[in-house]
Each structure stands twice: as C-alpha cells, then as structure tokens.
Amino acid sequence: MKLLLPLISLFFMLSLVACNTSEQPDDTQKGSIDTEEQKSESTDEAEGSTPENNSDTDELKEETEEQEAPKYQVSENWSIVPLEEGTNEKVVLLTIDDAPDKHALEMAQTLSELDAGAIFFVNGHFLDTPEEQKVLKQIYEMGFLIGNHTYSHPYLPNLTEQEQKDEIIQLNDTVEQIIGTRPAFFRAPNGANTDYTKQIAKEENMVLMNWSYGYDWETDYRTKEAIVDIMLTSPYLGNGSNLLMHDREWTAQGLRDIVIGLREQGYEILNPHQIKTEK
C-alpha cells in the first residue's frame, strides 16, 4: 500500500502535465498564420491601389496632352490661323529677333509681367560668352520659346550650301547645349530662305516663320512713340498677324504699350506653345 500511493501520485502529476501541454497554443503556427494574413492583406492593398494610381497617372497624362495640344498653325503667308473652327481667330503673335543682344532680358521681363508670350529668335554671335548664355537660359526658363535666326545673321542666298547648313545646325547645337532643347522655329535673316535652307529646317524639325509686319529697323521708327504708334495702327494688323520686333532700345521701351494697346483693340497675345510644330 505504501508503494502504491507514490505510484498513484506520480501518475496523477504526469496526467496534469500532459493536459497543460495540449491546451497551450502553437505560437509558431499562429505566427505563420498571422504572417500569411498580413501578406494577403498587403497584397490586396497593393492590388487595390494599383488601378487607382494608374488612373491618376492616366488623368495627369491626359491633362498634360490637352494643355500641350496645338490650336494654331503657321499659314503660307506667315499669319497664325486656328486648326479648328470655334478657336479664337483674333490673336497676334509677338516675335523678337536678334536676341539676346542688349535688351532681350528686359523685354522678356516686361512680357512676363504682362503674361504675354513670344518667340525669341536668337543669333549665335550673341551667345559667345557665359553671361550671354545665362541670359538666354533665363529667357527660356521664363517660359518663352527660342527660335533659330542663324549663327551670324548672314544673307543665306549668298552662301554655299555647306555654309547655309553650318549657320543653322551650329546654332541649334549651341542652343541645345544651353537650354537642353533644339529650336522648333526657323527664321532666315531678311526672310531670305533658299530651297536648301528649307530642306535643312525640315530635317531639323523646325517650322519656317517669316512675319506679317515689322518696322523697328527703319529710321522713322527708332523712338518709343513712333514704334508704338505704327505697331498699333499698321494696315497689316489683323487676325493672326505675326509681329516682328527686334532687340532694340526703342522697341524695349515701347513694348509694354504695344502689348496693352493690342489688347485694348481686342487682340489676344498668342501663347506660342499653342502653335503646331514638327516635334
């Protein structure tokens, strides 16, 4: 009997240990289940967010494409015409040649203050120094388009084909080095294109652009008052007029009044980014 009691006690203790062990949860298994659930939830969240993110990206892309969609083109007589009916026809385009000489940055600042767009047609001989290159970059970063007006402003028909090509390509290369993009418009000095310069411009994906009227190189219009008056009263002013101006002191002085005067006559100053290009 004395021997039996210890055996019964030992058996009873072993039974209690076995019961406690079977009731304890398997932490390793639970952790595994939790991990799988978390993975599943993370995957669901990621899969759920993907269509939304793609949708946002697509909407942003559509908005950008809509903003950049061209609304106008350069016509055969160099005026600016709408691509579709219903687009405002009473617009004028401002262009500044022979930049950046002494007044281009001032002119760009004036136009920026007035929220008026323009194309600055540049020459390579005004981009020889770091200071001149900095000015060009400032103008570009203010939102203005940069056009090609040849490297040294020669009369192109007097040059060989290779010289004509060099005048155009060398400037495009220079502009690209400064602002990171090549010009989308080409204007020959004196408006004198050749069949070969037209070919080069096409190969460079540039739109040819001359002008409707301009006066600031003529002796009679080399004052602020004279240039303002003629730019606002020219018989060539009309819907889509392509206005030629230069980097000149008197033009810079009169530019604000020219823009204000055009708007008072009901003209919209066209944003050149809305013009169809070859790029």
C-alpha positions in Angstrom: 0.0 0.0 0.0 2.9 2.4 0.8 4.4 1.6 -2.5 1.1 2.1 -4.4 0.4 5.6 -3.1 3.6 7.2 -4.6 2.9 5.5 -7.9 -0.7 6.9 -7.9 0.7 10.4 -7.1 3.3 10.2 -9.9 0.6 9.0 -12.4 -1.6 11.9 -11.4 1.2 14.5 -11.9 2.1 13.2 -15.3 -1.6 13.5 -16.4 -1.7 17.1 -15.3 1.5 18.0 -17.3 0.1 16.2 -20.4 -3.2 18.2 -20.2 -1.4 21.6 -19.8 0.8 20.9 -22.8 -2.1 20.0 -25.1 -4.0 23.2 -24.1 -1.1 25.6 -25.0 -1.5 27.3 -28.4 1.2 26.7 -31.1 2.8 30.1 -31.2 4.9 29.2 -34.2 1.8 28.1 -36.2 -0.1 31.3 -35.1 2.8 33.5 -36.2 2.8 31.8 -39.5 -0.9 32.3 -39.9 -0.7 35.9 -38.9 2.2 36.4 -41.4 0.2 34.9 -44.2 -2.8 37.0 -43.3 -0.7 40.1 -43.3 0.8 39.2 -46.7 -2.6 38.6 -48.1 -3.8 42.0 -46.8 -0.7 43.8 -48.1 -1.2 42.1 -51.5 -4.9 43.1 -51.5 -4.0 46.7 -50.6 -1.3 46.9 -53.3 -3.6 45.3 -55.9 -6.4 47.6 -54.8 -4.2 50.7 -55.1 -2.7 49.9 -58.5 -5.7 50.7 -60.6 -6.3 53.9 -58.7 -2.6 55.0 -59.2 -2.7 54.1 -62.9 -5.9 56.1 -63.2 -4.4 59.1 -61.6 -1.3 58.8 -63.9 -3.6 58.5 -67.0 -5.6 61.5 -66.0 -2.5 63.6 -65.4 -1.1 62.5 -68.8 -4.4 63.4 -70.5 -4.4 66.8 -68.8 -0.8 67.4 -70.0 -1.6 66.3 -73.5 -4.7 68.5 -73.5 -2.6 71.5 -72.4 0.0 70.9 -75.0 -2.4 70.2 -77.8 -1.8 72.7 -80.6 -4.6 75.1 -81.5 -2.9 77.1 -84.3 -0.6 76.7 -87.2 1.6 79.0 -89.4 -0.1 79.7 -92.7 1.5 80.1 -96.1 1.5 83.9 -95.7 3.1 83.6 -92.2 0.0 84.5 -90.2 -1.3 82.4 -87.4 -4.6 80.5 -88.1 -6.7 78.2 -85.9 -6.6 74.5 -86.6 -10.3 74.1 -85.8 -13.5 76.1 -86.1 -14.5 77.8 -82.8 -11.0 78.7 -81.8 -10.3 82.4 -81.3 -9.2 84.0 -84.5 -8.4 87.4 -83.1 -4.9 86.6 -82.0 -1.5 88.1 -82.7 2.0 86.5 -82.3 4.9 88.5 -80.9 8.4 87.7 -82.1 11.7 89.2 -81.1 14.7 88.9 -83.4 18.5 89.4 -83.0 18.4 88.2 -79.4 19.8 88.2 -76.8 21.6 91.4 -77.5 21.3 94.3 -75.0 17.6 94.4 -74.3 16.2 90.9 -74.7 16.1 90.1 -71.0 14.4 93.4 -70.2 11.8 92.6 -72.9 11.2 89.1 -71.6 10.6 90.5 -68.1 8.2 93.1 -69.5 6.3 90.4 -71.3 6.3 88.1 -68.3 4.8 90.8 -66.1 2.0 91.3 -68.7 1.5 87.5 -69.1 2.2 87.8 -72.8 4.0 85.1 -74.8 6.6 85.5 -77.5 9.3 83.7 -79.6 12.8 85.0 -79.2 14.8 84.3 -82.4 18.4 84.2 -81.4 21.8 84.5 -83.1 24.9 82.6 -82.2 27.1 85.6 -82.1 25.1 86.8 -79.1 25.8 83.6 -77.3 29.6 83.6 -77.2 30.1 84.4 -73.5 28.8 82.8 -70.3 26.9 86.0 -69.5 25.0 85.9 -72.8 24.3 82.2 -72.4 23.0 82.8 -68.9 20.6 85.5 -70.3 19.3 83.0 -72.9 18.7 80.4 -70.2 16.8 83.0 -68.1 14.6 83.9 -71.0 13.9 80.2 -71.7 13.1 79.4 -68.1 10.6 82.3 -68.0 8.6 80.2 -70.5 9.5 81.8 -73.8 10.2 79.8 -76.9 13.6 80.1 -78.6 13.8 80.2 -82.4 16.8 79.9 -84.8 17.8 83.0 -86.6 21.2 81.6 -87.9 24.5 81.8 -86.2 25.9 85.0 -87.6 22.9 86.6 -89.4 24.2 86.3 -93.0 22.2 86.7 -96.2 21.7 83.0 -96.8 21.3 83.0 -100.6 24.9 84.3 -100.9 26.3 81.3 -99.1 27.3 77.8 -100.3 25.0 75.0 -99.2 27.5 73.8 -96.6 27.8 77.3 -95.2 24.0 77.6 -95.0 23.8 74.3 -93.2 26.5 75.3 -90.8 24.7 78.5 -89.9 21.6 76.6 -89.0 23.0 73.5 -87.4 25.7 75.2 -85.4 23.2 77.4 -83.8 20.8 74.6 -83.0 23.6 72.7 -81.3 24.6 75.8 -79.3 21.0 76.5 -78.2 20.6 72.8 -77.2 23.8 72.9 -75.1 22.5 76.0 -73.2 18.8 75.2 -72.6 18.6 71.5 -73.3 16.3 71.6 -76.3 16.6 72.5 -80.0 14.6 75.3 -81.6 11.3 74.4 -83.1 11.1 77.5 -85.4 13.5 78.9 -88.1 13.5 82.5 -89.3 16.0 83.4 -92.0 17.7 86.8 -91.8 15.8 89.2 -94.0 13.3 86.4 -94.5 15.5 85.1 -97.3 15.2 81.4 -97.5 16.6 79.1 -100.1 15.4 75.7 -101.2 18.3 74.2 -99.3 17.6 76.1 -96.0 14.0 74.9 -96.2 15.3 71.4 -96.6 17.6 71.8 -93.6 14.9 73.3 -91.5 12.6 70.3 -92.3 15.4 67.9 -91.4 15.8 69.7 -88.1 12.0 69.5 -87.4 11.7 73.3 -87.5 8.7 75.3 -88.8 9.6 78.1 -91.2 8.4 81.5 -90.0 8.7 84.9 -91.5 6.3 87.7 -90.4 3.3 89.9 -91.3 4.9 93.3 -90.5 7.7 95.0 -88.6 9.2 98.5 -88.6 11.7 99.0 -85.8 14.8 98.8 -88.0 13.6 101.7 -90.1 15.0 105.2 -89.3 11.5 106.7 -89.0 10.5 104.4 -86.2 13.5 104.4 -83.9 11.8 106.1 -81.0 9.4 104.7 -78.4 6.5 106.8 -79.5 7.0 106.1 -83.2 7.3 102.3 -82.9 4.3 102.0 -80.5 2.1 104.0 -82.9 3.0 102.1 -86.0 2.7 98.7 -84.4 -0.8 99.5 -83.2 -2.0 101.2 -86.4 -0.3 99.3 -89.2 -2.6 98.4 -92.1 -1.3 94.9 -91.8 -2.6 94.4 -88.3 -5.4 91.9 -88.3 -6.4 88.4 -87.1 -3.4 86.2 -86.8 -0.8 88.9 -87.5 2.8 87.8 -86.9 4.5 90.8 -85.4 8.2 91.3 -86.0 10.3 93.2 -83.5 13.9 93.4 -82.6 16.2 93.5 -79.5 16.4 97.3 -79.7 16.3 100.1 -77.1 13.2 101.9 -78.5 11.3 98.7 -79.0 12.1 97.6 -75.5 10.9 101.0 -74.2 7.6 100.7 -76.2 6.9 97.0 -75.7 4.6 97.4 -72.7 2.4 100.0 -74.5 2.3 97.8 -77.6 1.0 94.8 -75.7 -1.5 96.9 -73.8 -2.6 98.7 -77.0 -3.1 95.4 -78.9 -5.3 94.0 -76.0 -7.3 97.2 -75.9 -8.1 96.5 -79.6 -9.4 93.1 -78.6 -6.4 91.0 -79.7 -5.2 88.0 -77.7 -1.5 87.8 -77.4 -0.9 84.2 -78.5 1.0 81.7 -76.4 3.5 80.3 -79.0 3.3 76.9 -77.2 -0.1 76.6 -78.9 1.4 76.6 -82.4 1.7 73.3 -84.2 5.3 72.3 -84.7 7.2 69.4 -86.3 8.3 68.0 -83.0 
